Amino acid sequence: MSNARYRSFVAVAQHGSLSAAARALGVSQPTISSQITTLERQSQIELFHRQGYRMSLTVAGLKLLSLAQKLLALESEAEFFLRDSGKLNQGELKIGAVGPFHVIEMVAAYRARHPGMQLSIRMGNSQQVLRDLENYSTDVAVLAGLYERPELLAREYARHSIILFAHVEHPLAQNNTVDLRTLQGLPLLLREPGSTTRAAMEKALAAAGVKPRLNLEIGSREAIREAVARGLGIGAVSEAEFIPDPRFKPIRIKGDPASTTTYVYCMQERSDSLLVRSFRDAIQERE
């Protein structure tokens, strides 16, 4: 069966309609429609629910999706190998990440080693980044925090202490270092549940028996910075992610009781693949 049909199937699954899939693949909508119809007719399985122009996967479609994505990833890797004898002079490496920190330096290291390769970075929260990796939408993923799953292979890249930062006019800004107990009763701004920075801070606070005032959850680093700038509380961030700003004073926590670790992930079954190995070797050289 032609892989073009699987490519069309994956595109419709990802974009939710024939027209959007056609635009993504640069082909006509009738072509996409014909390939999906042929795929369903030959297999005698309904792969999509149709609701007007919108299309969503059936249970059978969901099962096929991961297989189709894996097939296309392997096809792409085989093409790279046959085209330039495994030297990766051209092609694309897809990276998933929760933020730009570390991943940009990784990209720079990879580009220096493989200047002919195209690189794309797909940002999202931790759950989305892992889902993209497991669905073969990305080749590698850069995440803060360890997710122990048998299908994943994780390699530690860097470890950083979590620091506080306050508005320069905040009383706490008079200090370069504070004890964790200083946060007792103070308004502390943290990310939403699931954030690795939040989890590390909450663990350290619980161990020390410290209870700051946690009455505001914020969904992005940028929003936390703005909240700190407006005097709504004290921020907590990995020291690698702190961006110097005249409005803020970075404050280290005595003893560095909380930290985050950045890991590079791949699918266990792809750990020896050409693309994944090329990325791993490039960042190892950078380290």
N, C-alpha and C positions, 0 to 999 in steps of 0.2 A: 504494500500500500504506500502511496506517495507521501513523503513527509510534508509536502505542501498542505495536505489536508490537516495534519496534526498542527502545523503552524497556524492555519486558519482557526482551528478549534481553540488553541491556546489564546489567540488574539481575541476571539469573541468572549471567551471566559474572562479574560482580564479587563476588557473594555465594556462588556455588557450589551453590545449591539453590533449588528452587521456593518453598519455605516462607520462606526468608530473603529472597528477592527480593520476595515478596508483602508481607512485613512492611515492607520498605524503601519500597515504592511505595504502601502503604496500600490494597491491593486483596486479593481472595481468591486462594487458591492455585489453584483451578480456572481462574480467569481467566488467570493467568500461564501455566498448563499449556496451555490452549487456544490462547493467542497463539503460544507457541513451536511447538506442533504444527502450527498453520496456516502459520507461517513456513517450517517445514521441508517441509511437504507441497507448498506452492505452489512453492517453489524446487527441490524434489526433491534437497535437499542435507542431509546430517546435520550439524547444527551443534554438537551436544553428545555426549560420551560419558556414558552413564548407569552409575553404580556405586552401586546402592542409591539412597539419597536424594541422593547427591552427583552433581554434574554438572560436567564439565570440557570446555573447548572443543576441538573437532576442529581440524585444520589449516584447513579452510574457515571454521570459526567464528572463528578468530583473525584471518583476513583480513577477515571481515565486521565484527569488533568495532571496529577503528579507523574504518571507514567509517560505522558506525552512531553512534559517539560524535561524529564530526565533524558528521553530519547533525543530531543532537540539539542540539549546541552552536550551530549556525547557526539552527536553528528557534527556540531560546531567544532568541538575539540579535535575530532578526526580530520576535519578539513584543515585546521591550523597545522596539524602535524604533516599531512601530505603535501600541503602547499609550500612550506618552507623548511622541511626536514626537522621540525621540532624546534626551530630557532625563534619562533614567535616574532617574526618581522612585521606581521600585520594581523589584524583581528581585533577582538574586543574582550576586555576583562571587566566584569560587572561587580561592583563593590556595594555592599549595604552598610550603612552606618547610622548611629543615633545622633551624631554631631560631627562637626568638621575637625575637632581636635584629634590629633594623631593621624587620622585618615589622610589628611593633606600631606603630611610628611611622608607617609607610606607611599602615596601616589607619586610624590617627587622622586623617591628612591626607585620606584618601579619604572617611571618614565626615563630616568637616567640610564637604566639598564636595557629597557626595551622601547626605544623612542618611536618605533613604528606602530606600536600597539595603541588602539583607542581605549580610553578608560571612561567609565561612567560611574557616578556615585548616586545611589538611591537612598535618600534620608527617610527616617521614620522612627517611631518609638521602638522599644526593644522587641515587643511582640511582633510588630510588622516586619522588622528586619530579620528576625528568626524565621518567620513564615516565608518571606521571599527566598531565603536560603534553602529552606526545606522544599520549596516549590521549584527550585532551580531557576528562579528569576534572577538570582545573583550567584556569583561563583564563590565569593568569600564575604565575611561579615565582620565588622569591627564594633565590639560592644564593651561597655563597662559592666563587669559582673560575670560570675561563672554560672552557666546553665548546664547542669550535668544531665545530659541525655545520651543514651547509647548510640543514637544515630549521628551525634555531633562530635567533632574533634576540636578542642580548644587549646590555644597556645597563648601563654601569658606574654604580653608585649611591654607593659609598663605599669608601675604602681605609684599612686600619688596620694598625699595626705589631703584631707578635706580641711579647708580653712573657712573662716567667717569673713564677711565684709559688711561694713556699716557706712552710713552717710558720714561725711567728715565732721558734721556737727553733732553726731550722736555721742553721748557720753562714753560709749565703749571705744570710740575711735581714738581716744587718748592712749590706748594700749597697743603695743606691738604683739603681745601674747597675753592670752587670758586662760584661766582654768575653766574647764568645762562647767564647773558648778556656778560660774558667773551667769550662765544662761537661765538659771532657775527663775521662773516667772516672767522672763523677758519674751517679747514677741519674736518668734523665729519663723522665717518664711521658708517653706520647703515645697518641693515638687509634689506632683500627685502620687498616690500609692503606685508602686511598681518602679519608681525611680531608684536607681542604685545608690545615688548620693543620699536620698532620704533614708533608705534602708540602713545604710552604714551609720548615719547620724543617729537614727532611732535606736540602733543596737548599742552604740556608745553611751547615749543618754540613759538608757535603761540600766546598763551595767553600773553607771555612776549614780543612779537614783536621782537624776536631775529631770525636772519637769518644766520645760519652757512653756510659753503660751503659744499653742499651735492652733490658731483660729482662722488661718487663711492658707488655702492650698492654691498653688499657681502652676499652670500647665506648661511653662516654657522658661528657659534660662533668661531670655530677654525680658519677659514679664516680671521675673523676680528682680532683675536689675532696676527696672522702673519703679517697682514697689519700694525697694530700698531707697532709691533716689527721692521718693516722696515721703520718706520717714515712716513707712508702715511696719518696719521691722528690720531684723538682721538676716542677711542671706548666708547660705552655706553652699560652698562650691568646691569641686576638686581644684587644687592649686594650678593644675595644668590648664584649666578652663577659665581661670580668672583673667579678665581683660582689664588692664590698668585704666583708670578713669579718675580725673581730678575730683569727682564727686564722692569717691569711695575710698575707704581705708581698709586694706586687707589686714586681717588679724589671725595669727596662728593660734591654734589650740594647744595648750601645754601638753607635751607628751604625745602629740599626734594620735589621739585615740581612735580616730575614724579615717578610713582611706578607701579609695576605689582602685580597682585594677582593670586595666584594659586588656581584653583578649581578642585574638583573631580566630574566627571560627570558619570551619568548612564542614561539608558533609563527610562523615567517616569514610564512606565508599568512594569519595573523590579525593582523598588525601594524597594519593600518588598521581593524580591527573596532571597533565602538562601545565595547564593554567594555574592551578592551585600551587603547585610546586614552584612555578616561576615567581609568584607573589611572595611565597614564604621565603625563598632564597633572597629576594630583593630586600625585604625588610630585615632579614637576619643580618645582611651586610650593612644595613643602615644602623642597626643596633651596635 
